[in-house]
Amino acid sequence: MSASKGNESIVRVEFKKQARGFSNKLLTLNSEELLNWIRVSLNLNMGMTVLDVAAGTGILSRSIAPFVQKVTSIDLSQDMISEGIYQNQQLNIANIEFNMAHAEDISYSQGSFDLVISRLAFHHFTNPERVLHEMSRVCDELGSVCVVDMISPEDDDLYNLYNKYERLRDPSHTNALKESEFVKLFKQNGLEICNMETLDVPIHLKRWLELTHTNDQIASRINRDIELELESKKAITGLFPYIDNGEIKFNQKWIKIIGKRVKESRF
């Protein structure tokens, strides 16, 4: 079994557990402030067609839908799709279409969409280069490609620590890329970066572990190591935890990077 195929199975198992939890309004995933942070940079209009890649339950799709003609949401997990369809029905949203698809092999023709976007999914991909290539391919030459994801520290040691604990918590996590790696990916895929921002996002440790249903033994280990990091002030987990109003938190650094296809010269 290839690494990609193996991770597909893990993704399906992990997100079967997580699907219903995505509707929890207390989660960072559902923060209207963060959704607006993404949305304001997209130049949305009512004639626009959008592809949301690895859309999960369609949280971002539903945030975008009122401002565009149609959103097509694709995901690998049927459980995520089913929950997304249910949420759309509850809210009477009619301009989102869900389809099951692999992000490395998007089954739409070249230039099919005005905007192609993916939020908080690249850290689950085994081949992010291929995914961004596909996103660029199905984007119209006048359209935009946008990726929003958590990023790792540039320091290699901290990078390895950070991703180690993310994988402990969620086995479907592969690697959160560095900012420099995202910039390189966009350039390699012929995408000129027109907007790039980062944002520190506070994460509640308890909710972070609950969302993924991390088993008690591993959750205890993560909690123990984080408490040790708080006491020792040493970088043990790469998460850099802190106490806020009696709760343990840490900051994820999110990146929003938007690119446009570079037009090839005819000369």
C-alpha positions as CSV (number, residue, x, y, z in Angstrom):
1,M,0.0,0.0,0.0
2,S,1.4,3.4,-1.0
3,A,1.8,6.2,1.6
4,S,-1.0,8.1,-0.1
5,K,-3.4,5.1,-0.1
6,G,-2.5,4.3,3.5
7,N,-3.2,7.9,4.6
8,E,-6.6,7.8,2.8
9,S,-7.7,5.0,5.1
10,I,-6.5,6.8,8.2
11,V,-8.2,10.0,7.1
12,R,-11.5,8.2,6.6
13,V,-11.3,6.5,10.0
14,E,-10.3,9.7,11.9
15,F,-12.9,12.0,10.2
16,K,-15.6,9.4,10.7
17,K,-15.0,10.1,14.4
18,Q,-14.8,13.9,14.0
19,A,-17.6,14.6,11.5
20,R,-20.4,15.4,14.0
21,G,-18.0,17.4,16.3
22,F,-17.4,19.9,13.5
23,S,-20.7,21.6,14.2
24,N,-19.6,22.7,17.7
25,K,-19.8,26.5,17.5
26,L,-17.1,26.8,20.2
27,L,-14.4,25.4,17.9
28,T,-11.9,27.6,16.2
29,L,-13.1,25.9,13.0
30,N,-16.4,27.8,13.3
31,S,-15.1,31.1,14.3
32,E,-16.9,33.8,12.3
33,E,-14.0,36.1,12.9
34,L,-11.6,33.7,11.2
35,L,-14.0,32.9,8.4
36,N,-14.3,36.6,7.7
37,W,-10.5,36.9,7.8
38,I,-10.5,34.5,4.9
39,R,-13.5,35.8,3.1
40,V,-12.5,39.5,2.9
41,S,-9.5,38.7,0.7
42,L,-11.3,36.7,-1.9
43,N,-13.1,39.4,-3.9
44,L,-16.3,37.3,-4.1
45,N,-19.1,38.2,-6.4
46,M,-22.5,36.7,-7.4
47,G,-21.2,35.4,-10.8
48,M,-18.4,33.4,-9.2
49,T,-18.1,29.6,-9.2
50,V,-16.0,28.2,-6.3
51,L,-14.3,24.8,-5.7
52,D,-13.7,24.0,-2.0
53,V,-11.0,21.3,-1.9
54,A,-11.0,18.8,1.1
55,A,-14.0,20.9,2.3
56,G,-14.9,18.6,5.3
57,T,-18.4,19.4,6.4
58,G,-18.4,22.6,4.3
59,I,-17.9,25.2,7.0
60,L,-16.0,27.5,4.7
61,S,-18.3,26.6,1.8
62,R,-21.3,27.8,3.8
63,S,-19.5,31.0,4.7
64,I,-18.8,31.8,1.0
65,A,-22.1,30.5,-0.5
66,P,-24.2,33.7,0.1
67,F,-21.8,35.8,-1.9
68,V,-21.3,33.6,-5.0
69,Q,-23.2,31.8,-7.7
70,K,-22.2,28.2,-6.7
71,V,-19.8,26.3,-4.4
72,T,-18.7,22.8,-5.2
73,S,-17.4,21.1,-2.1
74,I,-15.2,18.0,-2.5
75,D,-13.9,15.7,0.2
76,L,-12.6,12.2,0.7
77,S,-14.8,11.3,3.7
78,Q,-18.4,10.3,3.1
79,D,-19.1,11.0,6.8
80,M,-17.9,14.6,6.4
81,I,-20.0,15.0,3.3
82,S,-23.1,13.5,4.9
83,E,-22.8,15.9,7.9
84,G,-22.2,18.8,5.5
85,I,-25.4,18.0,3.5
86,Y,-27.3,17.8,6.7
87,Q,-26.0,21.2,7.8
88,N,-26.9,22.7,4.4
89,Q,-30.4,21.3,4.7
90,Q,-30.9,22.7,8.2
91,L,-29.9,26.2,6.9
92,N,-31.8,25.9,3.6
93,I,-28.6,26.5,1.6
94,A,-29.2,25.4,-2.0
95,N,-26.1,26.6,-3.9
96,I,-23.6,24.1,-2.5
97,E,-23.0,20.8,-4.2
98,F,-21.0,18.0,-2.4
99,N,-19.0,15.4,-4.2
100,M,-16.6,12.7,-3.0
101,A,-13.2,13.2,-4.7
102,H,-9.5,12.9,-4.0
103,A,-7.7,16.2,-3.8
104,E,-4.8,14.7,-5.8
105,D,-7.1,13.8,-8.7
106,I,-9.8,16.5,-9.1
107,S,-12.3,15.3,-11.7
108,Y,-13.0,18.6,-13.3
109,S,-11.7,20.1,-16.5
110,Q,-9.1,22.8,-16.8
111,G,-10.2,26.2,-15.9
112,S,-13.6,25.1,-14.5
113,F,-13.7,27.5,-11.5
114,D,-13.2,31.2,-10.7
115,L,-11.9,30.5,-7.3
116,V,-10.3,27.3,-5.9
117,I,-9.7,27.2,-2.2
118,S,-8.7,24.8,0.6
119,R,-8.8,25.5,4.3
120,L,-7.1,23.5,7.0
121,A,-6.5,20.5,4.8
122,F,-2.9,20.6,3.5
123,H,-1.5,19.2,6.7
124,H,-3.4,16.0,5.9
125,F,-2.0,15.6,2.4
126,T,0.9,13.2,1.6
127,N,1.5,15.0,-1.7
128,P,0.7,18.7,-1.3
129,E,2.6,19.5,-4.5
130,R,0.2,17.4,-6.5
131,V,-2.9,18.9,-4.8
132,L,-1.8,22.4,-5.5
133,H,-1.1,21.5,-9.1
134,E,-4.6,20.1,-9.4
135,M,-6.1,23.2,-7.7
136,S,-4.2,25.4,-10.2
137,R,-5.3,23.3,-13.2
138,V,-9.0,23.6,-12.5
139,C,-8.8,27.3,-11.8
140,D,-9.7,29.7,-14.6
141,E,-6.7,31.7,-15.9
142,L,-8.3,34.9,-14.5
143,G,-9.2,33.2,-11.2
144,S,-7.5,32.7,-7.9
145,V,-6.1,29.9,-5.9
146,C,-6.2,30.2,-2.1
147,V,-4.8,28.0,0.6
148,V,-5.4,28.5,4.4
149,D,-3.7,26.2,6.8
150,M,-1.7,26.0,9.9
151,I,2.1,26.4,9.4
152,S,5.1,25.0,11.3
153,P,8.0,26.9,12.6
154,E,10.9,27.5,10.2
155,D,13.4,26.0,12.6
156,D,13.8,22.3,11.7
157,D,13.9,21.1,15.3
158,L,10.7,22.9,16.3
159,Y,9.2,21.8,13.0
160,N,9.7,18.2,13.9
161,L,8.5,18.6,17.4
162,Y,5.3,20.5,16.3
163,N,4.4,17.9,13.8
164,K,5.2,15.0,16.1
165,Y,2.6,16.1,18.6
166,E,0.1,17.0,15.9
167,R,0.4,13.4,14.6
168,L,0.1,12.0,18.2
169,R,-3.2,13.8,18.6
170,D,-4.5,13.1,15.1
171,P,-2.9,10.2,13.1
172,S,-4.3,11.6,9.8
173,H,-1.9,14.6,10.2
174,T,1.1,14.4,7.9
175,N,3.0,17.7,8.1
176,A,2.1,21.3,8.6
177,L,4.3,23.0,6.0
178,K,6.5,26.0,6.7
179,E,5.6,29.4,5.3
180,S,8.7,29.2,3.1
181,E,7.5,25.8,1.8
182,F,4.1,27.2,0.8
183,V,5.8,30.1,-1.0
184,K,8.0,27.6,-2.9
185,L,4.9,25.4,-3.8
186,F,3.0,28.4,-5.3
187,K,6.0,29.5,-7.4
188,Q,6.6,25.9,-8.6
189,N,3.0,25.7,-9.8
190,G,3.1,29.0,-11.7
191,L,1.1,30.9,-9.2
192,E,2.1,34.5,-8.5
193,I,1.4,35.4,-4.9
194,C,-0.9,38.4,-4.7
195,N,-1.8,38.2,-1.0
196,M,-0.2,36.5,2.0
197,E,-1.0,36.9,5.6
198,T,-0.3,35.0,8.8
199,L,-2.4,35.1,12.0
200,D,-1.8,33.7,15.5
201,V,-4.9,31.7,16.4
202,P,-5.5,30.7,20.1
203,I,-6.3,27.0,20.6
204,H,-7.9,25.5,23.7
205,L,-5.9,22.3,24.5
206,K,-9.0,20.5,25.9
207,R,-11.2,21.2,22.9
208,W,-8.3,20.4,20.5
209,L,-8.0,16.9,22.0
210,E,-11.7,16.3,22.2
211,L,-12.4,17.1,18.6
212,T,-10.1,14.2,17.4
213,H,-11.3,11.8,20.2
214,T,-7.6,11.2,21.0
215,N,-7.4,8.1,23.2
216,D,-6.9,8.6,26.9
217,Q,-3.4,7.2,27.0
218,I,-2.1,9.5,24.3
219,A,-4.1,12.5,25.5
220,S,-2.5,11.9,29.0
221,R,0.9,11.9,27.5
222,I,0.3,15.1,25.5
223,N,-1.1,16.8,28.6
224,R,1.8,15.6,30.7
225,D,4.4,16.9,28.2
226,I,2.7,20.2,27.9
227,E,2.6,20.6,31.7
228,L,6.3,19.8,31.8
229,E,6.9,22.4,29.1
230,L,5.0,25.0,31.1
231,E,7.1,24.2,34.2
232,S,10.5,24.0,32.5
233,K,10.0,26.8,29.9
234,K,11.8,24.4,27.5
235,A,10.5,23.6,24.0
236,I,9.3,20.1,24.6
237,T,6.3,19.9,22.3
238,G,6.9,22.8,19.9
239,L,3.4,24.0,20.8
240,F,4.6,26.8,23.2
241,P,1.6,26.4,25.6
242,Y,0.5,29.1,28.0
243,I,-2.2,29.6,30.7
244,D,-5.1,32.0,29.9
245,N,-7.8,32.4,32.6
246,G,-6.9,29.0,34.1
247,E,-7.0,27.2,30.7
248,I,-4.1,25.7,28.8
249,K,-3.8,27.1,25.4
250,F,-1.3,27.4,22.6
251,N,-1.2,29.4,19.4
252,Q,-1.5,27.9,15.9
253,K,0.0,30.2,13.2
254,W,-2.3,30.2,10.2
255,I,-1.3,31.3,6.7
256,K,-3.7,32.7,4.1
257,I,-1.9,32.6,0.7
258,I,-3.6,33.6,-2.6
259,G,-2.1,33.2,-6.0
260,K,-3.0,33.9,-9.6
261,R,-1.8,31.9,-12.6
262,V,1.1,33.5,-14.3
263,K,0.2,34.2,-18.0
264,E,2.6,32.6,-20.4
265,S,4.3,35.0,-22.8
266,R,3.5,34.4,-26.5
267,F,6.9,35.7,-27.4
